[in-house]
Amino acid sequence: VHACTAHSYTQAMNWYCRFTDKDVLSFREIGLIVRSLGCFPTEAELQELLAKVEEEPPTGYIHLEKFLLVMTEVLLNRSYQPVPEDVLLHAFETLDENKRGYITKEELVKYLTQE
């Protein structure tokens, strides 16, 4: 793992381990940890990742050692890259029906909440 990535990884682990015992992480925190490391999985991909490290029977916690192995693989493979900027820009341009160069808060709420 690149030195900068390894440093960020260690910082993230130290930061989030404060919520529980030092050898386990709460499922609730995994998404934050993964995203703080520059990985942006979809919710479905995050659930798949959690399934790889889940204990039997499920406890709601992940042993840090098991999580570190999976996250090392994720980081080395550069999995879960963010959506490219041009794709996001195109998506917002599509939502900007009046071609103003922006969408209002109300429009964004409407788009995010309609089915």
N, CA, C and O atoms as CSV, one atom per row, in Angstrom:
chain,resi,resn,atom,element,x,y,z
A,1,VAL,N,N,0.858,-1.174,0.000
A,1,VAL,CA,C,0.000,0.000,0.000
A,1,VAL,C,C,0.900,1.232,0.000
A,1,VAL,O,O,1.893,1.271,0.726
A,2,HIS,N,N,0.569,2.216,-0.791
A,2,HIS,CA,C,1.325,3.467,-0.868
A,2,HIS,C,C,1.437,4.068,0.535
A,2,HIS,O,O,0.501,3.957,1.327
A,3,ALA,N,N,2.561,4.698,0.850
A,3,ALA,CA,C,2.822,5.230,2.194
A,3,ALA,C,C,1.740,6.197,2.646
A,3,ALA,O,O,1.293,6.131,3.791
A,4,CYS,N,N,1.312,7.095,1.762
A,4,CYS,CA,C,0.275,8.065,2.112
A,4,CYS,C,C,-1.030,7.344,2.425
A,4,CYS,O,O,-1.711,7.674,3.396
A,5,THR,N,N,-1.374,6.363,1.605
A,5,THR,CA,C,-2.588,5.588,1.823
A,5,THR,C,C,-2.489,4.816,3.124
A,5,THR,O,O,-3.448,4.765,3.893
A,6,ALA,N,N,-1.337,4.215,3.375
A,6,ALA,CA,C,-1.145,3.454,4.609
A,6,ALA,C,C,-1.304,4.363,5.822
A,6,ALA,O,O,-1.908,3.967,6.819
A,7,HIS,N,N,-0.764,5.584,5.744
A,7,HIS,CA,C,-0.888,6.535,6.842
A,7,HIS,C,C,-2.356,6.904,7.067
A,7,HIS,O,O,-2.832,6.911,8.202
A,8,SER,N,N,-3.065,7.209,5.983
A,8,SER,CA,C,-4.488,7.553,6.080
A,8,SER,C,C,-5.282,6.399,6.658
A,8,SER,O,O,-6.184,6.587,7.475
A,9,TYR,N,N,-4.931,5.203,6.219
A,9,TYR,CA,C,-5.580,3.984,6.676
A,9,TYR,C,C,-5.413,3.836,8.180
A,9,TYR,O,O,-6.379,3.573,8.896
A,10,THR,N,N,-4.177,4.007,8.659
A,10,THR,CA,C,-3.891,3.889,10.089
A,10,THR,C,C,-4.637,4.962,10.873
A,10,THR,O,O,-5.201,4.677,11.930
A,11,GLN,N,N,-4.644,6.190,10.367
A,11,GLN,CA,C,-5.363,7.269,11.039
A,11,GLN,C,C,-6.853,6.957,11.128
A,11,GLN,O,O,-7.465,7.147,12.179
A,12,ALA,N,N,-7.433,6.484,10.042
A,12,ALA,CA,C,-8.861,6.154,10.024
A,12,ALA,C,C,-9.175,5.057,11.030
A,12,ALA,O,O,-10.161,5.145,11.762
A,13,MET,N,N,-8.345,4.029,11.068
A,13,MET,CA,C,-8.574,2.929,12.007
A,13,MET,C,C,-8.469,3.424,13.443
A,13,MET,O,O,-9.303,3.068,14.275
A,14,ASN,N,N,-7.471,4.229,13.748
A,14,ASN,CA,C,-7.305,4.746,15.105
A,14,ASN,C,C,-8.486,5.623,15.506
A,14,ASN,O,O,-8.962,5.565,16.640
A,15,TRP,N,N,-8.949,6.430,14.568
A,15,TRP,CA,C,-10.074,7.325,14.831
A,15,TRP,C,C,-11.349,6.542,15.139
A,15,TRP,O,O,-12.030,6.830,16.124
A,16,TYR,N,N,-11.671,5.570,14.318
A,16,TYR,CA,C,-12.936,4.863,14.463
A,16,TYR,C,C,-12.912,3.778,15.525
A,16,TYR,O,O,-13.972,3.398,16.023
A,17,CYS,N,N,-11.763,3.271,15.883
A,17,CYS,CA,C,-11.690,2.248,16.922
A,17,CYS,C,C,-12.090,2.788,18.282
A,17,CYS,O,O,-12.358,2.010,19.197
A,18,ARG,N,N,-12.136,4.087,18.432
A,18,ARG,CA,C,-12.481,4.671,19.724
A,18,ARG,C,C,-13.931,4.375,20.116
A,18,ARG,O,O,-14.286,4.499,21.289
A,19,PHE,N,N,-14.765,3.989,19.163
A,19,PHE,CA,C,-16.178,3.751,19.453
A,19,PHE,C,C,-16.428,2.421,20.164
A,19,PHE,O,O,-17.448,2.256,20.833
A,20,THR,N,N,-15.511,1.485,20.023
A,20,THR,CA,C,-15.711,0.158,20.587
A,20,THR,C,C,-14.405,-0.326,21.200
A,20,THR,O,O,-13.457,0.445,21.345
A,21,ASP,N,N,-14.358,-1.589,21.555
A,21,ASP,CA,C,-13.102,-2.181,21.985
A,21,ASP,C,C,-12.104,-2.017,20.855
A,21,ASP,O,O,-12.491,-1.822,19.703
A,22,LYS,N,N,-10.821,-2.095,21.179
A,22,LYS,CA,C,-9.784,-1.852,20.184
A,22,LYS,C,C,-9.714,-2.906,19.089
A,22,LYS,O,O,-9.101,-2.660,18.051
A,23,ASP,N,N,-10.315,-4.057,19.283
A,23,ASP,CA,C,-10.176,-5.108,18.267
A,23,ASP,C,C,-11.436,-5.332,17.437
A,23,ASP,O,O,-11.483,-6.264,16.634
A,24,VAL,N,N,-12.457,-4.493,17.615
A,24,VAL,CA,C,-13.677,-4.635,16.814
A,24,VAL,C,C,-14.177,-3.280,16.341
A,24,VAL,O,O,-13.921,-2.249,16.963
A,25,LEU,N,N,-14.897,-3.308,15.224
A,25,LEU,CA,C,-15.524,-2.113,14.659
A,25,LEU,C,C,-17.014,-2.367,14.549
A,25,LEU,O,O,-17.433,-3.487,14.254
A,26,SER,N,N,-17.812,-1.351,14.781
A,26,SER,CA,C,-19.251,-1.454,14.636
A,26,SER,C,C,-19.632,-1.403,13.161
A,26,SER,O,O,-19.042,-0.638,12.397
A,27,PHE,N,N,-20.611,-2.208,12.751
A,27,PHE,CA,C,-21.116,-2.170,11.377
A,27,PHE,C,C,-21.529,-0.758,10.991
A,27,PHE,O,O,-21.362,-0.349,9.842
A,28,ARG,N,N,-22.074,-0.006,11.960
A,28,ARG,CA,C,-22.558,1.343,11.671
A,28,ARG,C,C,-21.446,2.265,11.186
A,28,ARG,O,O,-21.711,3.234,10.474
A,29,GLU,N,N,-20.214,1.975,11.561
A,29,GLU,CA,C,-19.099,2.846,11.227
A,29,GLU,C,C,-18.367,2.463,9.949
A,29,GLU,O,O,-17.567,3.249,9.442
A,30,ILE,N,N,-18.621,1.286,9.424
A,30,ILE,CA,C,-17.831,0.782,8.298
A,30,ILE,C,C,-17.946,1.677,7.063
A,30,ILE,O,O,-16.938,1.953,6.412
A,31,GLY,N,N,-19.131,2.126,6.734
A,31,GLY,CA,C,-19.300,3.007,5.578
A,31,GLY,C,C,-18.473,4.275,5.703
A,31,GLY,O,O,-17.858,4.717,4.733
A,32,LEU,N,N,-18.456,4.870,6.907
A,32,LEU,CA,C,-17.658,6.068,7.144
A,32,LEU,C,C,-16.171,5.781,6.984
A,32,LEU,O,O,-15.440,6.571,6.387
A,33,ILE,N,N,-15.733,4.659,7.514
A,33,ILE,CA,C,-14.317,4.299,7.415
A,33,ILE,C,C,-13.922,4.109,5.964
A,33,ILE,O,O,-12.925,4.667,5.505
A,34,VAL,N,N,-14.701,3.324,5.245
A,34,VAL,CA,C,-14.390,3.025,3.844
A,34,VAL,C,C,-14.350,4.314,3.033
A,34,VAL,O,O,-13.437,4.515,2.232
A,35,ARG,N,N,-15.328,5.184,3.234
A,35,ARG,CA,C,-15.379,6.425,2.463
A,35,ARG,C,C,-14.275,7.399,2.875
A,35,ARG,O,O,-13.786,8.163,2.042
A,36,SER,N,N,-13.877,7.382,4.145
A,36,SER,CA,C,-12.788,8.263,4.577
A,36,SER,C,C,-11.460,7.848,3.972
A,36,SER,O,O,-10.511,8.633,3.960
A,37,LEU,N,N,-11.381,6.628,3.472
A,37,LEU,CA,C,-10.171,6.131,2.829
A,37,LEU,C,C,-10.184,6.364,1.320
A,37,LEU,O,O,-9.311,5.874,0.603
A,38,GLY,N,N,-11.183,7.119,0.839
A,38,GLY,CA,C,-11.225,7.459,-0.583
A,38,GLY,C,C,-11.900,6.423,-1.453
A,38,GLY,O,O,-11.744,6.444,-2.674
A,39,CYS,N,N,-12.651,5.512,-0.844
A,39,CYS,CA,C,-13.409,4.504,-1.593
A,39,CYS,C,C,-14.881,4.894,-1.515
A,39,CYS,O,O,-15.357,5.339,-0.471
A,40,PHE,N,N,-15.593,4.727,-2.614
A,40,PHE,CA,C,-16.980,5.176,-2.660
A,40,PHE,C,C,-17.898,4.069,-3.178
A,40,PHE,O,O,-18.427,4.167,-4.285
A,41,PRO,N,N,-18.087,3.009,-2.372
A,41,PRO,CA,C,-18.967,1.932,-2.814
A,41,PRO,C,C,-20.430,2.362,-2.762
A,41,PRO,O,O,-20.809,3.234,-1.980
A,42,THR,N,N,-21.243,1.733,-3.609
A,42,THR,CA,C,-22.683,1.929,-3.508
A,42,THR,C,C,-23.132,1.226,-2.228
A,42,THR,O,O,-22.361,0.480,-1.624
A,43,GLU,N,N,-24.346,1.458,-1.824
A,43,GLU,CA,C,-24.853,0.767,-0.627
A,43,GLU,C,C,-24.849,-0.751,-0.839
A,43,GLU,O,O,-24.554,-1.506,0.088
A,44,ALA,N,N,-25.173,-1.192,-2.046
A,44,ALA,CA,C,-25.159,-2.639,-2.343
A,44,ALA,C,C,-23.738,-3.193,-2.238
A,44,ALA,O,O,-23.530,-4.275,-1.689
A,45,GLU,N,N,-22.760,-2.448,-2.766
A,45,GLU,CA,C,-21.364,-2.891,-2.688
A,45,GLU,C,C,-20.875,-2.902,-1.241
A,45,GLU,O,O,-20.099,-3.773,-0.845
A,46,LEU,N,N,-21.333,-1.932,-0.460
A,46,LEU,CA,C,-20.968,-1.894,0.953
A,46,LEU,C,C,-21.532,-3.103,1.685
A,46,LEU,O,O,-20.860,-3.690,2.533
A,47,GLN,N,N,-22.762,-3.474,1.359
A,47,GLN,CA,C,-23.358,-4.659,1.979
A,47,GLN,C,C,-22.585,-5.927,1.602
A,47,GLN,O,O,-22.415,-6.820,2.432
A,48,GLU,N,N,-22.121,-6.007,0.358
A,48,GLU,CA,C,-21.305,-7.150,-0.068
A,48,GLU,C,C,-20.000,-7.195,0.713
A,48,GLU,O,O,-19.546,-8.263,1.123
A,49,LEU,N,N,-19.403,-6.028,0.914
A,49,LEU,CA,C,-18.161,-5.937,1.678
A,49,LEU,C,C,-18.393,-6.395,3.117
A,49,LEU,O,O,-17.590,-7.144,3.674
A,50,LEU,N,N,-19.484,-5.946,3.707
A,50,LEU,CA,C,-19.816,-6.341,5.073
A,50,LEU,C,C,-20.050,-7.847,5.173
A,50,LEU,O,O,-19.671,-8.474,6.162
A,51,ALA,N,N,-20.672,-8.421,4.152
A,51,ALA,CA,C,-20.928,-9.863,4.154
A,51,ALA,C,C,-19.623,-10.652,4.176
A,51,ALA,O,O,-19.573,-11.751,4.729
A,52,LYS,N,N,-18.564,-10.097,3.577
A,52,LYS,CA,C,-17.259,-10.775,3.560
A,52,LYS,C,C,-16.638,-10.866,4.944
A,52,LYS,O,O,-15.882,-11.793,5.232
A,53,VAL,N,N,-16.958,-9.904,5.799
A,53,VAL,CA,C,-16.306,-9.836,7.101
A,53,VAL,C,C,-17.233,-10.127,8.279
A,53,VAL,O,O,-16.803,-10.112,9.432
A,54,GLU,N,N,-18.495,-10.390,7.987
A,54,GLU,CA,C,-19.476,-10.605,9.049
A,54,GLU,C,C,-19.182,-11.882,9.834
A,54,GLU,O,O,-18.776,-12.901,9.274
A,55,GLU,N,N,-19.394,-11.798,11.124
A,55,GLU,CA,C,-19.198,-12.944,12.009
A,55,GLU,C,C,-20.396,-13.883,11.930
A,55,GLU,O,O,-21.497,-13.472,11.563
A,56,GLU,N,N,-20.175,-15.122,12.270
A,56,GLU,CA,C,-21.266,-16.098,12.370
A,56,GLU,C,C,-21.369,-16.541,13.808
A,56,GLU,O,O,-20.380,-17.046,14.341
A,57,PRO,N,N,-22.487,-16.389,14.465
A,57,PRO,CA,C,-23.665,-15.626,14.048
A,57,PRO,C,C,-23.364,-14.122,14.052
A,57,PRO,O,O,-22.430,-13.672,14.715
A,58,PRO,N,N,-24.168,-13.347,13.303
A,58,PRO,CA,C,-23.937,-11.899,13.218
A,58,PRO,C,C,-23.979,-11.232,14.597
A,58,PRO,O,O,-24.847,-11.531,15.417
A,59,THR,N,N,-23.040,-10.338,14.834
A,59,THR,CA,C,-22.948,-9.635,16.121
A,59,THR,C,C,-23.143,-8.136,15.995
A,59,THR,O,O,-23.369,-7.455,16.995
A,60,GLY,N,N,-23.057,-7.609,14.770
A,60,GLY,CA,C,-23.101,-6.164,14.579
A,60,GLY,C,C,-21.725,-5.530,14.660
A,60,GLY,O,O,-21.580,-4.316,14.518
A,61,TYR,N,N,-20.720,-6.357,14.888
A,61,TYR,CA,C,-19.337,-5.892,14.969
A,61,TYR,C,C,-18.459,-6.729,14.066
A,61,TYR,O,O,-18.779,-7.873,13.744
A,62,ILE,N,N,-17.344,-6.137,13.660
A,62,ILE,CA,C,-16.378,-6.810,12.800
A,62,ILE,C,C,-15.043,-6.793,13.516
A,62,ILE,O,O,-14.624,-5.758,14.034
A,63,HIS,N,N,-14.382,-7.924,13.546
A,63,HIS,CA,C,-13.038,-7.949,14.122
A,63,HIS,C,C,-12.108,-7.143,13.225
A,63,HIS,O,O,-12.085,-7.315,12.007
A,64,LEU,N,N,-11.356,-6.276,13.847
A,64,LEU,CA,C,-10.479,-5.360,13.127
A,64,LEU,C,C,-9.520,-6.104,12.204
A,64,LEU,O,O,-9.307,-5.681,11.068
A,65,GLU,N,N,-8.948,-7.186,12.666
A,65,GLU,CA,C,-7.991,-7.938,11.858
A,65,GLU,C,C,-8.623,-8.420,10.546
A,65,GLU,O,O,-8.004,-8.332,9.486
A,66,LYS,N,N,-9.840,-8.921,10.625
A,66,LYS,CA,C,-10.551,-9.407,9.431
A,66,LYS,C,C,-10.869,-8.243,8.486
A,66,LYS,O,O,-10.733,-8.360,7.268
A,67,PHE,N,N,-11.289,-7.129,9.065
A,67,PHE,CA,C,-11.614,-5.954,8.266
A,67,PHE,C,C,-10.368,-5.411,7.568
A,67,PHE,O,O,-10.429,-5.027,6.400
A,68,LEU,N,N,-9.236,-5.379,8.279
A,68,LEU,CA,C,-7.996,-4.874,7.701
A,68,LEU,C,C,-7.576,-5.689,6.485
A,68,LEU,O,O,-7.092,-5.129,5.501
A,69,LEU,N,N,-7.755,-6.994,6.542
A,69,LEU,CA,C,-7.403,-7.838,5.397
A,69,LEU,C,C,-8.248,-7.492,4.173
A,69,LEU,O,O,-7.727,-7.360,3.066
A,70,VAL,N,N,-9.537,-7.347,4.382
A,70,VAL,CA,C,-10.443,-7.036,3.268
A,70,VAL,C,C,-10.173,-5.626,2.739
A,70,VAL,O,O,-10.147,-5.419,1.526
A,71,MET,N,N,-9.972,-4.655,3.636
A,71,MET,CA,C,-9.738,-3.280,3.191
A,71,MET,C,C,-8.390,-3.136,2.494
A,71,MET,O,O,-8.255,-2.326,1.577
A,72,THR,N,N,-7.404,-3.899,2.908
A,72,THR,CA,C,-6.111,-3.861,2.218
A,72,THR,C,C,-6.292,-4.298,0.772
A,72,THR,O,O,-5.737,-3.688,-0.142
A,73,GLU,N,N,-7.065,-5.348,0.569
A,73,GLU,CA,C,-7.356,-5.823,-0.794
A,73,GLU,C,C,-8.105,-4.758,-1.589
A,73,GLU,O,O,-7.792,-4.512,-2.754
A,74,VAL,N,N,-9.092,-4.130,-0.958
A,74,VAL,CA,C,-9.869,-3.073,-1.616
A,74,VAL,C,C,-8.950,-1.933,-2.045
A,74,VAL,O,O,-9.044,-1.450,-3.173
A,75,LEU,N,N,-8.071,-1.504,-1.158
A,75,LEU,CA,C,-7.173,-0.384,-1.465
A,75,LEU,C,C,-6.155,-0.754,-2.532
A,75,LEU,O,O,-5.874,0.047,-3.424
A,76,LEU,N,N,-5.603,-1.955,-2.450
A,76,LEU,CA,C,-4.618,-2.374,-3.444
A,76,LEU,C,C,-5.239,-2.507,-4.834
A,76,LEU,O,O,-4.593,-2.205,-5.838
A,77,ASN,N,N,-6.486,-2.956,-4.889
A,77,ASN,CA,C,-7.189,-3.126,-6.164
A,77,ASN,C,C,-7.833,-1.825,-6.648
A,77,ASN,O,O,-8.408,-1.771,-7.735
A,78,ARG,N,N,-7.726,-0.790,-5.831
A,78,ARG,CA,C,-8.353,0.505,-6.139
A,78,ARG,C,C,-9.842,0.340,-6.457
A,78,ARG,O,O,-10.365,0.901,-7.420
A,79,SER,N,N,-10.489,-0.440,-5.620
A,79,SER,CA,C,-11.929,-0.689,-5.775
A,79,SER,C,C,-12.731,0.534,-5.345
A,79,SER,O,O,-12.256,1.367,-4.573
A,80,TYR,N,N,-13.922,0.623,-5.844
A,80,TYR,CA,C,-14.897,1.641,-5.438
A,80,TYR,C,C,-14.420,3.065,-5.708
A,80,TYR,O,O,-14.494,3.925,-4.830
A,81,GLN,N,N,-13.935,3.309,-6.909
A,81,GLN,CA,C,-13.499,4.646,-7.299
A,81,GLN,C,C,-14.709,5.573,-7.387
A,81,GLN,O,O,-15.814,5.122,-7.689
A,82,PRO,N,N,-14.508,6.865,-7.126
A,82,PRO,CA,C,-15.625,7.810,-7.222
A,82,PRO,C,C,-16.102,7.953,-8.670
A,82,PRO,O,O,-15.373,7.657,-9.616
A,83,VAL,N,N,-17.327,8.409,-8.812
A,83,VAL,CA,C,-17.879,8.672,-10.138
A,83,VAL,C,C,-17.085,9.833,-10.740
A,83,VAL,O,O,-16.859,10.834,-10.060
A,84,PRO,N,N,-16.662,9.720,-11.989
A,84,PRO,CA,C,-15.888,10.805,-12.608
A,84,PRO,C,C,-16.661,12.124,-12.611
A,84,PRO,O,O,-17.886,12.141,-12.726
A,85,GLU,N,N,-15.935,13.204,-12.484
A,85,GLU,CA,C,-16.530,14.537,-12.410
A,85,GLU,C,C,-17.407,14.852,-13.618
A,85,GLU,O,O,-18.467,15.459,-13.465
A,86,ASP,N,N,-16.982,14.449,-14.819
A,86,ASP,CA,C,-17.769,14.763,-16.012
A,86,ASP,C,C,-19.114,14.042,-16.015
A,86,ASP,O,O,-20.092,14.556,-16.558
A,87,VAL,N,N,-19.169,12.868,-15.416
A,87,VAL,CA,C,-20.432,12.133,-15.324
A,87,VAL,C,C,-21.378,12.846,-14.366
A,87,VAL,O,O,-22.567,12.982,-14.652
A,88,LEU,N,N,-20.852,13.305,-13.224
A,88,LEU,CA,C,-21.677,14.045,-12.268
A,88,LEU,C,C,-22.176,15.352,-12.880
A,88,LEU,O,O,-23.338,15.722,-12.714
A,89,LEU,N,N,-21.291,16.041,-13.583
A,89,LEU,CA,C,-21.674,17.293,-14.228
A,89,LEU,C,C,-22.799,17.050,-15.232
A,89,LEU,O,O,-23.764,17.812,-15.279
A,90,HIS,N,N,-22.679,16.001,-16.027
A,90,HIS,CA,C,-23.722,15.673,-17.004
A,90,HIS,C,C,-25.056,15.383,-16.302
A,90,HIS,O,O,-26.118,15.789,-16.774
A,91,ALA,N,N,-24.984,14.673,-15.170
A,91,ALA,CA,C,-26.211,14.361,-14.426
A,91,ALA,C,C,-26.893,15.643,-13.952
A,91,ALA,O,O,-28.110,15.777,-14.071
A,92,PHE,N,N,-26.115,16.586,-13.415
A,92,PHE,CA,C,-26.711,17.840,-12.958
A,92,PHE,C,C,-27.188,18.692,-14.121
A,92,PHE,O,O,-28.202,19.379,-14.000
A,93,GLU,N,N,-26.488,18.664,-15.233
A,93,GLU,CA,C,-26.951,19.397,-16.419
A,93,GLU,C,C,-28.285,18.841,-16.900
A,93,GLU,O,O,-29.140,19.595,-17.365
A,94,THR,N,N,-28.464,17.541,-16.793
A,94,THR,CA,C,-29.726,16.905,-17.182
A,94,THR,C,C,-30.861,17.365,-16.267
A,94,THR,O,O,-31.982,17.592,-16.723
A,95,LEU,N,N,-30.559,17.502,-14.964
A,95,LEU,CA,C,-31.577,17.946,-14.012
A,95,LEU,C,C,-31.897,19.431,-14.165
A,95,LEU,O,O,-32.990,19.865,-13.800
A,96,ASP,N,N,-30.971,20.207,-14.692
A,96,ASP,CA,C,-31.140,21.646,-14.890
A,96,ASP,C,C,-31.941,21.872,-16.182
A,96,ASP,O,O,-31.387,22.233,-17.221
A,97,GLU,N,N,-33.240,21.653,-16.088
A,97,GLU,CA,C,-34.110,21.712,-17.270
A,97,GLU,C,C,-34.147,23.100,-17.902
A,97,GLU,O,O,-34.339,23.217,-19.113
A,98,ASN,N,N,-33.965,24.158,-17.102
A,98,ASN,CA,C,-34.025,25.527,-17.616
A,98,ASN,C,C,-32.666,26.044,-18.075
A,98,ASN,O,O,-32.548,27.200,-18.482
A,99,LYS,N,N,-31.641,25.199,-18.013
A,99,LYS,CA,C,-30.277,25.536,-18.465
A,99,LYS,C,C,-29.750,26.813,-17.802
A,99,LYS,O,O,-29.170,27.672,-18.466
A,100,ARG,N,N,-29.958,26.928,-16.475
A,100,ARG,CA,C,-29.491,28.081,-15.714
A,100,ARG,C,C,-28.059,27.901,-15.211
A,100,ARG,O,O,-27.411,28.875,-14.826
A,101,GLY,N,N,-27.558,26.654,-15.212
A,101,GLY,CA,C,-26.220,26.397,-14.673
A,101,GLY,C,C,-26.253,26.011,-13.206
A,101,GLY,O,O,-25.205,25.874,-12.575
A,102,TYR,N,N,-27.442,25.834,-12.661
A,102,TYR,CA,C,-27.596,25.407,-11.269
A,102,TYR,C,C,-28.992,24.827,-11.097
A,102,TYR,O,O,-29.875,25.037,-11.929
A,103,ILE,N,N,-29.177,24.090,-10.000
A,103,ILE,CA,C,-30.527,23.671,-9.610
A,103,ILE,C,C,-30.751,24.189,-8.200
A,103,ILE,O,O,-29.815,24.296,-7.407
A,104,THR,N,N,-31.988,24.506,-7.901
A,104,THR,CA,C,-32.306,25.057,-6.582
A,104,THR,C,C,-32.375,23.944,-5.545
A,104,THR,O,O,-32.464,22.763,-5.879
A,105,LYS,N,N,-32.332,24.342,-4.299
A,105,LYS,CA,C,-32.465,23.387,-3.195
A,105,LYS,C,C,-33.788,22.631,-3.323
A,105,LYS,O,O,-33.838,21.417,-3.122
A,106,GLU,N,N,-34.847,23.349,-3.654
A,106,GLU,CA,C,-36.170,22.733,-3.777
A,106,GLU,C,C,-36.192,21.680,-4.896
A,106,GLU,O,O,-36.776,20.606,-4.747
A,107,GLU,N,N,-35.543,22.014,-6.011
A,107,GLU,CA,C,-35.466,21.052,-7.121
A,107,GLU,C,C,-34.689,19.808,-6.709
A,107,GLU,O,O,-35.100,18.686,-7.003
A,108,LEU,N,N,-33.557,20.014,-6.023
A,108,LEU,CA,C,-32.756,18.889,-5.578
A,108,LEU,C,C,-33.535,17.996,-4.629
A,108,LEU,O,O,-33.498,16.772,-4.757
A,109,VAL,N,N,-34.240,18.596,-3.678
A,109,VAL,CA,C,-35.066,17.818,-2.754
A,109,VAL,C,C,-36.114,17.029,-3.526
A,109,VAL,O,O,-36.341,15.852,-3.249
A,110,LYS,N,N,-36.754,17.679,-4.496
A,110,LYS,CA,C,-37.770,17.005,-5.306
A,110,LYS,C,C,-37.171,15.787,-6.025
A,110,LYS,O,O,-37.754,14.703,-5.997
A,111,TYR,N,N,-36.022,15.963,-6.662
A,111,TYR,CA,C,-35.391,14.870,-7.412
A,111,TYR,C,C,-34.937,13.732,-6.508
A,111,TYR,O,O,-34.994,12.563,-6.888
A,112,LEU,N,N,-34.491,14.081,-5.321
A,112,LEU,CA,C,-33.988,13.048,-4.406
A,112,LEU,C,C,-35.094,12.291,-3.680
A,112,LEU,O,O,-34.865,11.194,-3.169
A,113,THR,N,N,-36.296,12.874,-3.632
A,113,THR,CA,C,-37.365,12.240,-2.871
A,113,THR,C,C,-38.476,11.643,-3.724
A,113,THR,O,O,-39.281,10.860,-3.220
A,114,GLN,N,N,-38.537,11.996,-5.000
A,114,GLN,CA,C,-39.593,11.414,-5.839
A,114,GLN,C,C,-39.212,10.015,-6.267
A,114,GLN,O,O,-38.034,9.688,-6.408
A,115,GLU,N,N,-40.224,9.200,-6.471
A,115,GLU,CA,C,-39.974,7.811,-6.894
A,115,GLU,C,C,-40.070,7.655,-8.371
A,115,GLU,O,O,-39.887,6.552,-8.888
